[in-house]
Amino acid sequence: MSCSSVKHRFDQLKTQGGVNFNEAVNLYNDLQGSIDAHKLELQELQRTDDQNRISHLQQHITDGEQMLSQLKSMTLH
C-alpha cells in the first residue's frame, strides 16, 4: 500500500471512531514497507541525478516518516 493510501485509510479510521490495535499494526507495517520501497527508489534516482523526482520522493519519505511517528506515539485505551 502506498504512503498516500495508508494516510487516507488512517484518516478514514480516525473519523470513524478510532484505530484499533490490529488496524494500527497493519497500517504501521504497510507504511514501513512503503517507506522502505521509496528509499530504494531514491537510491536509484540519485544515480540518475533527476533532482525533480528526487525532491518529490524525499517529500514522500518525510511525510511517511512523520505518519510513522504518529503511529508509534499512539496510546491504547
All heavy atoms as a GROMACS GRO file, in nm:
protein
  618
    1MET      N    1   0.085  -0.117   0.000
    1MET     CA    2   0.000   0.000   0.000
    1MET      C    3   0.090   0.124   0.000
    1MET      O    4   0.188   0.130   0.071
    1MET     CB    5  -0.089  -0.004   0.125
    1MET     CG    6  -0.196   0.100   0.128
    1MET     SD    7  -0.302   0.095   0.276
    1MET     CE    8  -0.405  -0.045   0.241
    2SER      N    9   0.056   0.222  -0.080
    2SER     CA   10   0.135   0.344  -0.088
    2SER      C   11   0.116   0.430   0.037
    2SER      O   12   0.017   0.416   0.109
    2SER     CB   13   0.095   0.424  -0.212
    2SER     OG   14  -0.034   0.479  -0.195
    3CYS      N   15   0.210   0.521   0.057
    3CYS     CA   16   0.201   0.610   0.174
    3CYS      C   17   0.071   0.690   0.173
    3CYS      O   18   0.006   0.706   0.276
    3CYS     CB   19   0.320   0.706   0.176
    3CYS     SG   20   0.478   0.629   0.214
    4SER      N   21   0.034   0.740   0.056
    4SER     CA   22  -0.089   0.819   0.049
    4SER      C   23  -0.212   0.733   0.078
    4SER      O   24  -0.307   0.780   0.142
    4SER     CB   25  -0.102   0.888  -0.086
    4SER     OG   26  -0.104   0.794  -0.191
    5SER      N   27  -0.210   0.607   0.035
    5SER     CA   28  -0.322   0.516   0.065
    5SER      C   29  -0.329   0.487   0.214
    5SER      O   30  -0.438   0.481   0.272
    5SER     CB   31  -0.306   0.385  -0.012
    5SER     OG   32  -0.313   0.407  -0.149
    6VAL      N   33  -0.213   0.468   0.276
    6VAL     CA   34  -0.209   0.442   0.420
    6VAL      C   35  -0.261   0.564   0.495
    6VAL      O   36  -0.342   0.551   0.587
    6VAL     CB   37  -0.065   0.406   0.467
    6VAL    CG1   38  -0.059   0.397   0.618
    6VAL    CG2   39  -0.020   0.276   0.404
    7LYS      N   40  -0.217   0.684   0.454
    7LYS     CA   41  -0.264   0.806   0.521
    7LYS      C   42  -0.415   0.821   0.505
    7LYS      O   43  -0.484   0.855   0.602
    7LYS     CB   44  -0.192   0.929   0.466
    7LYS     CG   45  -0.243   1.058   0.528
    7LYS     CD   46  -0.147   1.169   0.516
    7LYS     CE   47  -0.193   1.298   0.578
    7LYS     NZ   48  -0.267   1.291   0.700
    8HIS      N   49  -0.465   0.796   0.386
    8HIS     CA   50  -0.609   0.805   0.363
    8HIS      C   51  -0.684   0.708   0.454
    8HIS      O   52  -0.784   0.744   0.517
    8HIS     CB   53  -0.641   0.778   0.216
    8HIS     CG   54  -0.787   0.775   0.186
    8HIS    ND1   55  -0.865   0.890   0.182
    8HIS    CD2   56  -0.871   0.672   0.163
    8HIS    CE1   57  -0.989   0.856   0.156
    8HIS    NE2   58  -0.997   0.724   0.143
    9ARG      N   59  -0.636   0.585   0.462
    9ARG     CA   60  -0.701   0.483   0.546
    9ARG      C   61  -0.693   0.524   0.694
    9ARG      O   62  -0.791   0.510   0.768
    9ARG     CB   63  -0.634   0.346   0.524
    9ARG     CG   64  -0.692   0.236   0.608
    9ARG     CD   65  -0.830   0.197   0.559
    9ARG     NE   66  -0.881   0.089   0.642
    9ARG     CZ   67  -1.005   0.083   0.685
    9ARG    NH1   68  -1.093   0.173   0.652
    9ARG    NH2   69  -1.044  -0.017   0.761
   10PHE      N   70  -0.580   0.575   0.738
   10PHE     CA   71  -0.561   0.618   0.876
   10PHE      C   72  -0.659   0.730   0.910
   10PHE      O   73  -0.729   0.725   1.012
   10PHE     CB   74  -0.417   0.665   0.895
   10PHE     CG   75  -0.383   0.712   1.034
   10PHE    CD1   76  -0.386   0.625   1.141
   10PHE    CD2   77  -0.345   0.843   1.056
   10PHE    CE1   78  -0.352   0.667   1.269
   10PHE    CE2   79  -0.311   0.886   1.183
   10PHE     CZ   80  -0.316   0.798   1.289
   11ASP      N   81  -0.667   0.830   0.822
   11ASP     CA   82  -0.759   0.943   0.844
   11ASP      C   83  -0.904   0.894   0.845
   11ASP      O   84  -0.985   0.939   0.927
   11ASP     CB   85  -0.740   1.050   0.738
   11ASP     CG   86  -0.607   1.122   0.749
   11ASP    OD1   87  -0.544   1.116   0.857
   11ASP    OD2   88  -0.565   1.183   0.649
   12GLN      N   89  -0.936   0.803   0.756
   12GLN     CA   90  -1.071   0.747   0.748
   12GLN      C   91  -1.107   0.675   0.878
   12GLN      O   92  -1.216   0.694   0.932
   12GLN     CB   93  -1.078   0.652   0.629
   12GLN     CG   94  -1.214   0.592   0.605
   12GLN     CD   95  -1.212   0.494   0.487
   12GLN    OE1   96  -1.114   0.423   0.466
   12GLN    NE2   97  -1.320   0.494   0.411
   13LEU      N   98  -1.016   0.595   0.929
   13LEU     CA   99  -1.042   0.522   1.054
   13LEU      C  100  -1.060   0.617   1.171
   13LEU      O  101  -1.145   0.596   1.257
   13LEU     CB  102  -0.929   0.422   1.082
   13LEU     CG  103  -0.922   0.301   0.990
   13LEU    CD1  104  -0.790   0.226   1.010
   13LEU    CD2  105  -1.040   0.208   1.014
   14LYS      N  106  -0.977   0.722   1.175
   14LYS     CA  107  -0.988   0.819   1.285
   14LYS      C  108  -1.125   0.886   1.284
   14LYS      O  109  -1.182   0.908   1.390
   14LYS     CB  110  -0.876   0.923   1.276
   14LYS     CG  111  -0.742   0.870   1.315
   14LYS     CD  112  -0.635   0.977   1.334
   14LYS     CE  113  -0.630   1.081   1.230
   14LYS     NZ  114  -0.519   1.177   1.244
   15THR      N  115  -1.176   0.920   1.166
   15THR     CA  116  -1.306   0.986   1.161
   15THR      C  117  -1.422   0.891   1.189
   15THR      O  118  -1.531   0.934   1.224
   15THR     CB  119  -1.330   1.054   1.024
   15THR    OG1  120  -1.327   0.957   0.921
   15THR    CG2  121  -1.228   1.162   0.997
   16GLN      N  122  -1.396   0.762   1.176
   16GLN     CA  123  -1.499   0.661   1.202
   16GLN      C  124  -1.497   0.612   1.347
   16GLN      O  125  -1.559   0.512   1.378
   16GLN     CB  126  -1.483   0.542   1.108
   16GLN     CG  127  -1.510   0.575   0.964
   16GLN     CD  128  -1.480   0.458   0.871
   16GLN    OE1  129  -1.417   0.360   0.909
   16GLN    NE2  130  -1.524   0.471   0.748
   17GLY      N  131  -1.424   0.680   1.432
   17GLY     CA  132  -1.427   0.644   1.572
   17GLY      C  133  -1.296   0.594   1.629
   17GLY      O  134  -1.288   0.564   1.748
   18GLY      N  135  -1.194   0.582   1.549
   18GLY     CA  136  -1.065   0.545   1.603
   18GLY      C  137  -1.002   0.427   1.533
   18GLY      O  138  -1.062   0.362   1.448
   19VAL      N  139  -0.880   0.401   1.573
   19VAL     CA  140  -0.799   0.294   1.514
   19VAL      C  141  -0.775   0.189   1.622
   19VAL      O  142  -0.723   0.221   1.728
   19VAL     CB  143  -0.664   0.350   1.465
   19VAL    CG1  144  -0.579   0.242   1.401
   19VAL    CG2  145  -0.684   0.466   1.368
   20ASN      N  146  -0.815   0.066   1.594
   20ASN     CA  147  -0.788  -0.039   1.693
   20ASN      C  148  -0.645  -0.090   1.676
   20ASN      O  149  -0.575  -0.056   1.580
   20ASN     CB  150  -0.892  -0.152   1.686
   20ASN     CG  151  -0.884  -0.236   1.560
   20ASN    OD1  152  -0.777  -0.262   1.506
   20ASN    ND2  153  -0.999  -0.279   1.511
   21PHE      N  154  -0.601  -0.171   1.769
   21PHE     CA  155  -0.462  -0.217   1.771
   21PHE      C  156  -0.426  -0.291   1.642
   21PHE      O  157  -0.322  -0.264   1.582
   21PHE     CB  158  -0.439  -0.307   1.893
   21PHE     CG  159  -0.299  -0.358   1.902
   21PHE    CD1  160  -0.196  -0.276   1.947
   21PHE    CD2  161  -0.268  -0.487   1.864
   21PHE    CE1  162  -0.066  -0.321   1.953
   21PHE    CE2  163  -0.138  -0.534   1.870
   21PHE     CZ  164  -0.037  -0.451   1.915
   22ASN      N  165  -0.511  -0.381   1.599
   22ASN     CA  166  -0.482  -0.460   1.479
   22ASN      C  167  -0.469  -0.371   1.356
   22ASN      O  168  -0.378  -0.388   1.274
   22ASN     CB  169  -0.591  -0.566   1.458
   22ASN     CG  170  -0.556  -0.664   1.349
   22ASN    OD1  171  -0.447  -0.719   1.347
   22ASN    ND2  172  -0.650  -0.686   1.258
   23GLU      N  173  -0.559  -0.272   1.343
   23GLU     CA  174  -0.552  -0.179   1.231
   23GLU      C  175  -0.424  -0.096   1.237
   23GLU      O  176  -0.360  -0.071   1.135
   23GLU     CB  177  -0.674  -0.088   1.231
   23GLU     CG  178  -0.803  -0.160   1.197
   23GLU     CD  179  -0.927  -0.081   1.232
   23GLU    OE1  180  -0.920   0.006   1.323
   23GLU    OE2  181  -1.031  -0.106   1.170
   24ALA      N  182  -0.387  -0.054   1.357
   24ALA     CA  183  -0.264   0.025   1.373
   24ALA      C  184  -0.142  -0.055   1.332
   24ALA      O  185  -0.053  -0.003   1.264
   24ALA     CB  186  -0.251   0.074   1.518
   25VAL      N  187  -0.137  -0.182   1.370
   25VAL     CA  188  -0.024  -0.268   1.333
   25VAL      C  189  -0.019  -0.284   1.181
   25VAL      O  190   0.088  -0.274   1.120
   25VAL     CB  191  -0.033  -0.405   1.403
   25VAL    CG1  192   0.066  -0.504   1.344
   25VAL    CG2  193  -0.011  -0.390   1.552
   26ASN      N  194  -0.134  -0.308   1.120
   26ASN     CA  195  -0.138  -0.323   0.974
   26ASN      C  196  -0.094  -0.194   0.903
   26ASN      O  197  -0.016  -0.199   0.806
   26ASN     CB  198  -0.276  -0.365   0.927
   26ASN     CG  199  -0.310  -0.507   0.963
   26ASN    OD1  200  -0.222  -0.591   0.981
   26ASN    ND2  201  -0.438  -0.536   0.976
   27LEU      N  202  -0.145  -0.081   0.950
   27LEU     CA  203  -0.105   0.047   0.891
   27LEU      C  204   0.044   0.071   0.907
   27LEU      O  205   0.112   0.114   0.814
   27LEU     CB  206  -0.183   0.162   0.955
   27LEU     CG  207  -0.332   0.172   0.921
   27LEU    CD1  208  -0.400   0.274   1.011
   27LEU    CD2  209  -0.351   0.208   0.775
   28TYR      N  210   0.095   0.041   1.026
   28TYR     CA  211   0.238   0.059   1.054
   28TYR      C  212   0.322  -0.025   0.958
   28TYR      O  213   0.417   0.024   0.896
   28TYR     CB  214   0.268   0.022   1.199
   28TYR     CG  215   0.413   0.037   1.236
   28TYR    CD1  216   0.461   0.156   1.288
   28TYR    CD2  217   0.502  -0.068   1.219
   28TYR    CE1  218   0.595   0.171   1.321
   28TYR    CE2  219   0.636  -0.055   1.252
   28TYR     CZ  220   0.682   0.065   1.302
   28TYR     OH  221   0.815   0.079   1.334
   29ASN      N  222   0.287  -0.152   0.945
   29ASN     CA  223   0.363  -0.242   0.858
   29ASN      C  224   0.356  -0.199   0.712
   29ASN      O  225   0.457  -0.201   0.641
   29ASN     CB  226   0.316  -0.387   0.874
   29ASN     CG  227   0.355  -0.445   1.007
   29ASN    OD1  228   0.452  -0.404   1.069
   29ASN    ND2  229   0.278  -0.541   1.053
   30ASP      N  230   0.236  -0.160   0.667
   30ASP     CA  231   0.221  -0.113   0.529
   30ASP      C  232   0.302   0.014   0.505
   30ASP      O  233   0.369   0.028   0.402
   30ASP     CB  234   0.074  -0.085   0.497
   30ASP     CG  235  -0.010  -0.211   0.481
   30ASP    OD1  236   0.048  -0.321   0.468
   30ASP    OD2  237  -0.134  -0.199   0.483
   31LEU      N  238   0.298   0.104   0.600
   31LEU     CA  239   0.369   0.230   0.587
   31LEU      C  240   0.520   0.207   0.588
   31LEU      O  241   0.592   0.265   0.506
   31LEU     CB  242   0.329   0.325   0.700
   31LEU     CG  243   0.384   0.466   0.693
   31LEU    CD1  244   0.342   0.534   0.562
   31LEU    CD2  245   0.336   0.547   0.812
   32GLN      N  246   0.568   0.122   0.676
   32GLN     CA  247   0.711   0.093   0.682
   32GLN      C  248   0.757   0.031   0.550
   32GLN      O  249   0.863   0.068   0.498
   32GLN     CB  250   0.743  -0.001   0.798
   32GLN     CG  251   0.892  -0.023   0.819
   32GLN     CD  252   0.966   0.102   0.857
   32GLN    OE1  253   0.936   0.164   0.959
   32GLN    NE2  254   1.062   0.144   0.776
   33GLY      N  255   0.679  -0.059   0.495
   33GLY     CA  256   0.714  -0.119   0.366
   33GLY      C  257   0.717  -0.016   0.254
   33GLY      O  258   0.806  -0.020   0.168
   34SER      N  259   0.623   0.076   0.255
   34SER     CA  260   0.618   0.180   0.154
   34SER      C  261   0.739   0.273   0.165
   34SER      O  262   0.801   0.309   0.064
   34SER     CB  263   0.489   0.260   0.167
   34SER     OG  264   0.481   0.358   0.067
   35ILE      N  265   0.774   0.310   0.287
   35ILE     CA  266   0.891   0.397   0.308
   35ILE      C  267   1.017   0.326   0.262
   35ILE      O  268   1.103   0.386   0.196
   35ILE     CB  269   0.901   0.440   0.456
   35ILE    CG1  270   0.787   0.536   0.491
   35ILE    CG2  271   1.036   0.505   0.484
   35ILE    CD1  272   0.773   0.564   0.640
   36ASP      N  273   1.031   0.199   0.296
   36ASP     CA  274   1.149   0.123   0.253
   36ASP      C  275   1.159   0.118   0.101
   36ASP      O  276   1.267   0.133   0.044
   36ASP     CB  277   1.145  -0.018   0.311
   36ASP     CG  278   1.167  -0.022   0.462
   36ASP    OD1  279   1.215   0.078   0.519
   36ASP    OD2  280   1.135  -0.126   0.522
   37ALA      N  281   1.045   0.098   0.035
   37ALA     CA  282   1.043   0.095  -0.112
   37ALA      C  283   1.082   0.231  -0.168
   37ALA      O  284   1.158   0.240  -0.266
   37ALA     CB  285   0.905   0.054  -0.162
   38HIS      N  286   1.031   0.339  -0.108
   38HIS     CA  287   1.067   0.473  -0.153
   38HIS      C  288   1.218   0.498  -0.137
   38HIS      O  289   1.280   0.560  -0.223
   38HIS     CB  290   0.992   0.580  -0.074
   38HIS     CG  291   0.850   0.598  -0.114
   38HIS    ND1  292   0.802   0.579  -0.241
   38HIS    CD2  293   0.742   0.636  -0.041
   38HIS    CE1  294   0.673   0.604  -0.246
   38HIS    NE2  295   0.633   0.638  -0.124
   39LYS      N  296   1.275   0.450  -0.029
   39LYS     CA  297   1.419   0.470  -0.006
   39LYS      C  298   1.502   0.397  -0.111
   39LYS      O  299   1.604   0.449  -0.157
   39LYS     CB  300   1.457   0.428   0.135
   39LYS     CG  301   1.408   0.527   0.239
   39LYS     CD  302   1.447   0.486   0.380
   39LYS     CE  303   1.401   0.589   0.481
   39LYS     NZ  304   1.436   0.551   0.620
   40LEU      N  305   1.459   0.277  -0.148
   40LEU     CA  306   1.529   0.204  -0.254
   40LEU      C  307   1.517   0.278  -0.387
   40LEU      O  308   1.615   0.292  -0.462
   40LEU     CB  309   1.473   0.063  -0.268
   40LEU     CG  310   1.508  -0.035  -0.158
   40LEU    CD1  311   1.433  -0.167  -0.177
   40LEU    CD2  312   1.658  -0.060  -0.156
   41GLU      N  313   1.398   0.328  -0.415
   41GLU     CA  314   1.376   0.404  -0.538
   41GLU      C  315   1.461   0.530  -0.537
   41GLU      O  316   1.517   0.570  -0.641
   41GLU     CB  317   1.228   0.438  -0.551
   41GLU     CG  318   1.193   0.508  -0.680
   41GLU     CD  319   1.045   0.542  -0.692
   41GLU    OE1  320   0.965   0.504  -0.605
   41GLU    OE2  321   1.011   0.610  -0.792
   42LEU      N  322   1.473   0.593  -0.422
   42LEU     CA  323   1.554   0.715  -0.409
   42LEU      C  324   1.700   0.686  -0.443
   42LEU      O  325   1.765   0.765  -0.512
   42LEU     CB  326   1.542   0.772  -0.268
   42LEU     CG  327   1.620   0.898  -0.239
   42LEU    CD1  328   1.575   1.013  -0.328
   42LEU    CD2  329   1.605   0.937  -0.092
   43GLN      N  330   1.751   0.574  -0.397
   43GLN     CA  331   1.890   0.537  -0.429
   43GLN      C  332   1.909   0.526  -0.580
   43GLN      O  333   2.011   0.570  -0.634
   43GLN     CB  334   1.927   0.405  -0.362
   43GLN     CG  335   1.944   0.415  -0.213
   43GLN     CD  336   1.970   0.280  -0.149
   43GLN    OE1  337   1.959   0.175  -0.210
   43GLN    NE2  338   2.006   0.283  -0.021
   44GLU      N  339   1.812   0.467  -0.649
   44GLU     CA  340   1.820   0.455  -0.794
   44GLU      C  341   1.815   0.592  -0.861
   44GLU      O  342   1.891   0.619  -0.954
   44GLU     CB  343   1.707   0.368  -0.847
   44GLU     CG  344   1.717   0.222  -0.808
   44GLU     CD  345   1.840   0.154  -0.867
   44GLU    OE1  346   1.872   0.180  -0.985
   44GLU    OE2  347   1.906   0.078  -0.793
   45LEU      N  348   1.727   0.678  -0.813
   45LEU     CA  349   1.715   0.811  -0.871
   45LEU      C  350   1.841   0.895  -0.850
   45LEU      O  351   1.877   0.977  -0.936
   45LEU     CB  352   1.595   0.885  -0.813
   45LEU     CG  353   1.458   0.840  -0.861
   45LEU    CD1  354   1.349   0.916  -0.786
   45LEU    CD2  355   1.443   0.860  -1.011
   46GLN      N  356   1.907   0.875  -0.738
   46GLN     CA  357   2.029   0.952  -0.710
   46GLN      C  358   2.138   0.918  -0.811
   46GLN      O  359   2.223   1.001  -0.840
   46GLN     CB  360   2.074   0.929  -0.566
   46GLN     CG  361   1.982   0.999  -0.468
   46GLN     CD  362   2.009   0.963  -0.323
   46GLN    OE1  363   2.058   0.855  -0.292
   46GLN    NE2  364   1.974   1.054  -0.233
   47ARG      N  365   2.133   0.799  -0.865
   47ARG     CA  366   2.231   0.760  -0.968
   47ARG      C  367   2.205   0.834  -1.099
   47ARG      O  368   2.296   0.859  -1.176
   47ARG     CB  369   2.228   0.610  -0.991
   47ARG     CG  370   2.280   0.532  -0.873
   47ARG     CD  371   2.286   0.384  -0.903
   47ARG     NE  372   2.305   0.315  -0.774
   47ARG     CZ  373   2.242   0.207  -0.737
   47ARG    NH1  374   2.157   0.149  -0.820
   47ARG    NH2  375   2.263   0.153  -0.620
   48THR      N  376   2.078   0.868  -1.125
   48THR     CA  377   2.042   0.937  -1.248
   48THR      C  378   2.044   1.089  -1.231
   48THR      O  379   2.035   1.161  -1.330
   48THR     CB  380   1.901   0.895  -1.297
   48THR    OG1  381   1.805   0.939  -1.201
   48THR    CG2  382   1.891   0.746  -1.318
   49ASP      N  383   2.053   1.134  -1.107
   49ASP     CA  384   2.058   1.276  -1.074
   49ASP      C  385   1.934   1.352  -1.123
   49ASP      O  386   1.945   1.466  -1.168
   49ASP     CB  387   2.186   1.340  -1.130
   49ASP     CG  388   2.219   1.471  -1.058
   49ASP    OD1  389   2.190   1.482  -0.937
   49ASP    OD2  390   2.273   1.562  -1.123
   50ASP      N  391   1.819   1.291  -1.113
   50ASP     CA  392   1.692   1.354  -1.151
   50ASP      C  393   1.640   1.432  -1.029
   50ASP      O  394   1.561   1.381  -0.950
   50ASP     CB  395   1.592   1.247  -1.196
   50ASP     CG  396   1.462   1.304  -1.246
   50ASP    OD1  397   1.434   1.423  -1.221
   50ASP    OD2  398   1.387   1.228  -1.311
   51GLN      N  399   1.685   1.556  -1.015
   51GLN     CA  400   1.659   1.634  -0.894
   51GLN      C  401   1.511   1.658  -0.868
   51GLN      O  402   1.467   1.659  -0.753
   51GLN     CB  403   1.733   1.767  -0.900
   51GLN     CG  404   1.883   1.754  -0.889
   51GLN     CD  405   1.925   1.682  -0.761
   51GLN    OE1  406   1.878   1.712  -0.652
   51GLN    NE2  407   2.015   1.584  -0.775
   52ASN      N  408   1.433   1.673  -0.973
   52ASN     CA  409   1.290   1.698  -0.954
   52ASN      C  410   1.222   1.576  -0.891
   52ASN      O  411   1.147   1.590  -0.795
   52ASN     CB  412   1.226   1.732  -1.090
   52ASN     CG  413   1.090   1.794  -1.074
   52ASN    OD1  414   1.061   1.856  -0.972
   52ASN    ND2  415   1.007   1.778  -1.175
   53ARG      N  416   1.249   1.459  -0.945
   53ARG     CA  417   1.189   1.337  -0.889
   53ARG      C  418   1.248   1.304  -0.753
   53ARG      O  419   1.178   1.253  -0.666
   53ARG     CB  420   1.207   1.220  -0.987
   53ARG     CG  421   1.119   1.235  -1.110
   53ARG     CD  422   1.128   1.118  -1.203
   53ARG     NE  423   1.079   0.997  -1.138
   53ARG     CZ  424   1.106   0.874  -1.181
   53ARG    NH1  425   1.181   0.856  -1.288
   53ARG    NH2  426   1.058   0.770  -1.118
   54ILE      N  427   1.376   1.332  -0.734
   54ILE     CA  428   1.441   1.307  -0.605
   54ILE      C  429   1.374   1.391  -0.497
   54ILE      O  430   1.340   1.340  -0.390
   54ILE     CB  431   1.593   1.338  -0.613
   54ILE    CG1  432   1.664   1.228  -0.693
   54ILE    CG2  433   1.653   1.348  -0.472
   54ILE    CD1  434   1.810   1.260  -0.725
   55SER      N  435   1.353   1.518  -0.525
   55SER     CA  436   1.289   1.608  -0.428
   55SER      C  437   1.148   1.561  -0.395
   55SER      O  438   1.109   1.559  -0.278
   55SER     CB  439   1.287   1.750  -0.485
   55SER     OG  440   1.221   1.836  -0.397
   56HIS      N  441   1.074   1.522  -0.497
   56HIS     CA  442   0.937   1.474  -0.477
   56HIS      C  443   0.936   1.348  -0.391
   56HIS      O  444   0.856   1.337  -0.296
   56HIS     CB  445   0.873   1.447  -0.614
   56HIS     CG  446   0.732   1.399  -0.606
   56HIS    ND1  447   0.627   1.484  -0.578
   56HIS    CD2  448   0.678   1.276  -0.622
   56HIS    CE1  449   0.515   1.415  -0.577
   56HIS    NE2  450   0.543   1.289  -0.604
   57LEU      N  451   1.025   1.256  -0.418
   57LEU     CA  452   1.030   1.132  -0.343
   57LEU      C  453   1.077   1.156  -0.199
   57LEU      O  454   1.026   1.093  -0.105
   57LEU     CB  455   1.123   1.032  -0.413
   57LEU     CG  456   1.116   0.888  -0.367
   57LEU    CD1  457   0.973   0.833  -0.373
   57LEU    CD2  458   1.208   0.801  -0.451
   58GLN      N  459   1.171   1.247  -0.181
   58GLN     CA  460   1.216   1.280  -0.045
   58GLN      C  461   1.100   1.335   0.038
   58GLN      O  462   1.091   1.306   0.157
   58GLN     CB  463   1.332   1.379  -0.050
   58GLN     CG  464   1.461   1.315  -0.092
   58GLN     CD  465   1.574   1.416  -0.113
   58GLN    OE1  466   1.551   1.529  -0.158
   58GLN    NE2  467   1.695   1.375  -0.080
   59GLN      N  468   1.012   1.412  -0.024
   59GLN     CA  469   0.896   1.464   0.047
   59GLN      C  470   0.802   1.351   0.087
   59GLN      O  471   0.749   1.351   0.198
   59GLN     CB  472   0.822   1.569  -0.038
   59GLN     CG  473   0.709   1.636   0.037
   59GLN     CD  474   0.758   1.709   0.162
   59GLN    OE1  475   0.851   1.787   0.156
   59GLN    NE2  476   0.695   1.683   0.275
   60HIS      N  477   0.783   1.253  -0.001
   60HIS     CA  478   0.701   1.137   0.032
   60HIS      C  479   0.760   1.062   0.152
   60HIS      O  480   0.686   1.021   0.242
   60HIS     CB  481   0.692   1.040  -0.087
   60HIS     CG  482   0.584   1.071  -0.183
   60HIS    ND1  483   0.452   1.043  -0.159
   60HIS    CD2  484   0.589   1.128  -0.305
   60HIS    CE1  485   0.381   1.081  -0.262
   60HIS    NE2  486   0.461   1.135  -0.352
   61ILE      N  487   0.891   1.047   0.152
   61ILE     CA  488   0.958   0.976   0.263
   61ILE      C  489   0.939   1.054   0.392
   61ILE      O  490   0.906   0.996   0.496
   61ILE     CB  491   1.108   0.954   0.230
   61ILE    CG1  492   1.121   0.854   0.114
   61ILE    CG2  493   1.183   0.907   0.354
   61ILE    CD1  494   1.261   0.845   0.055
   62THR      N  495   0.958   1.184   0.388
   62THR     CA  496   0.940   1.268   0.507
   62THR      C  497   0.798   1.259   0.560
   62THR      O  498   0.776   1.240   0.680
   62THR     CB  499   0.976   1.415   0.475
   62THR    OG1  500   1.113   1.421   0.434
   62THR    CG2  501   0.954   1.504   0.596
   63ASP      N  502   0.701   1.270   0.470
   63ASP     CA  503   0.560   1.260   0.511
   63ASP      C  504   0.531   1.123   0.572
   63ASP      O  505   0.462   1.113   0.674
   63ASP     CB  506   0.467   1.283   0.392
   63ASP     CG  507   0.472   1.426   0.339
   63ASP    OD1  508   0.525   1.515   0.409
   63ASP    OD2  509   0.423   1.447   0.225
   64GLY      N  510   0.582   1.018   0.510
   64GLY     CA  511   0.562   0.884   0.560
   64GLY      C  512   0.625   0.864   0.698
   64GLY      O  513   0.565   0.803   0.787
   65GLU      N  514   0.745   0.917   0.716
   65GLU     CA  515   0.812   0.904   0.845
   65GLU      C  516   0.739   0.982   0.954
   65GLU      O  517   0.734   0.939   1.069
   65GLU     CB  518   0.958   0.947   0.832
   65GLU     CG  519   1.039   0.844   0.757
   65GLU     CD  520   1.183   0.886   0.731
   65GLU    OE1  521   1.213   1.008   0.732
   65GLU    OE2  522   1.266   0.796   0.705
   66GLN      N  523   0.679   1.095   0.918
   66GLN     CA  524   0.600   1.172   1.016
   66GLN      C  525   0.477   1.092   1.059
   66GLN      O  526   0.443   1.088   1.177
   66GLN     CB  527   0.560   1.307   0.959
   66GLN     CG  528   0.674   1.404   0.949
   66GLN     CD  529   0.636   1.532   0.876
   66GLN    OE1  530   0.530   1.543   0.815
   66GLN    NE2  531   0.724   1.630   0.882
   67MET      N  532   0.412   1.029   0.964
   67MET     CA  533   0.296   0.948   0.997
   67MET      C  534   0.337   0.826   1.080
   67MET      O  535   0.268   0.789   1.175
   67MET     CB  536   0.223   0.903   0.871
   67MET     CG  537   0.094   0.833   0.903
   67MET     SD  538   0.006   0.793   0.754
   67MET     CE  539  -0.107   0.675   0.820
   68LEU      N  540   0.450   0.767   1.046
   68LEU     CA  541   0.502   0.654   1.123
   68LEU      C  542   0.527   0.696   1.267
   68LEU      O  543   0.493   0.623   1.361
   68LEU     CB  544   0.632   0.604   1.059
   68LEU     CG  545   0.678   0.465   1.088
   68LEU    CD1  546   0.575   0.362   1.046
   68LEU    CD2  547   0.810   0.438   1.020
   69SER      N  548   0.577   0.817   1.285
   69SER     CA  549   0.599   0.871   1.419
   69SER      C  550   0.466   0.886   1.494
   69SER      O  551   0.458   0.856   1.614
   69SER     CB  552   0.670   1.005   1.410
   69SER     OG  553   0.691   1.059   1.537
   70GLN      N  554   0.362   0.931   1.422
   70GLN     CA  555   0.229   0.942   1.484
   70GLN      C  556   0.180   0.805   1.530
   70GLN      O  557   0.126   0.792   1.640
   70GLN     CB  558   0.128   0.997   1.384
   70GLN     CG  559   0.125   1.144   1.368
   70GLN     CD  560   0.012   1.183   1.275
   70GLN    OE1  561   0.011   1.146   1.158
   70GLN    NE2  562  -0.084   1.257   1.327
   71LEU      N  563   0.197   0.706   1.445
   71LEU     CA  564   0.152   0.571   1.481
   71LEU      C  565   0.229   0.518   1.602
   71LEU      O  566   0.171   0.455   1.691
   71LEU     CB  567   0.168   0.475   1.362
   71LEU     CG  568   0.066   0.489   1.251
   71LEU    CD1  569   0.109   0.408   1.129
   71LEU    CD2  570  -0.073   0.450   1.297
   72LYS      N  571   0.359   0.547   1.606
   72LYS     CA  572   0.441   0.499   1.717
   72LYS      C  573   0.400   0.564   1.849
   72LYS      O  574   0.416   0.505   1.956
   72LYS     CB  575   0.588   0.528   1.690
   72LYS     CG  576   0.651   0.438   1.588
   72LYS     CD  577   0.797   0.476   1.566
   72LYS     CE  578   0.863   0.389   1.463
   72LYS     NZ  579   1.004   0.428   1.441
   73SER      N  580   0.349   0.687   1.842
   73SER     CA  581   0.318   0.758   1.965
   73SER      C  582   0.174   0.737   2.011
   73SER      O  583   0.132   0.791   2.114
   73SER     CB  584   0.344   0.908   1.947
   73SER     OG  585   0.254   0.962   1.854
   74MET      N  586   0.096   0.657   1.938
   74MET     CA  587  -0.043   0.631   1.977
   74MET      C  588  -0.048   0.552   2.106
   74MET      O  589   0.040   0.472   2.135
   74MET     CB  590  -0.115   0.552   1.867
   74MET     CG  591  -0.143   0.632   1.742
   74MET     SD  592  -0.219   0.534   1.612
   74MET     CE  593  -0.378   0.497   1.686
   75THR      N  594  -0.151   0.579   2.182
   75THR     CA  595  -0.174   0.503   2.306
   75THR      C  596  -0.303   0.426   2.295
   75THR      O  597  -0.396   0.468   2.225
   75THR     CB  598  -0.178   0.596   2.428
   75THR    OG1  599  -0.282   0.692   2.408
   75THR    CG2  600  -0.046   0.668   2.449
   76LEU      N  601  -0.309   0.316   2.363
   76LEU     CA  602  -0.430   0.235   2.365
   76LEU      C  603  -0.514   0.271   2.486
   76LEU      O  604  -0.463   0.299   2.593
   76LEU     CB  605  -0.396   0.085   2.371
   76LEU     CG  606  -0.320   0.031   2.252
   76LEU    CD1  607  -0.278  -0.113   2.277
   76LEU    CD2  608  -0.404   0.040   2.126
   77HIS      N  609  -0.645   0.268   2.469
   77HIS     CA  610  -0.736   0.300   2.580
   77HIS      C  611  -0.824   0.180   2.606
   77HIS      O  612  -0.860   0.106   2.526
   77HIS     CB  613  -0.825   0.420   2.547
   77HIS     CG  614  -0.744   0.544   2.524
   77HIS    ND1  615  -0.710   0.629   2.625
   77HIS    CD2  616  -0.689   0.596   2.412
   77HIS    CE1  617  -0.639   0.729   2.576
   77HIS    NE2  618  -0.625   0.710   2.446
   0.00000   0.00000   0.00000
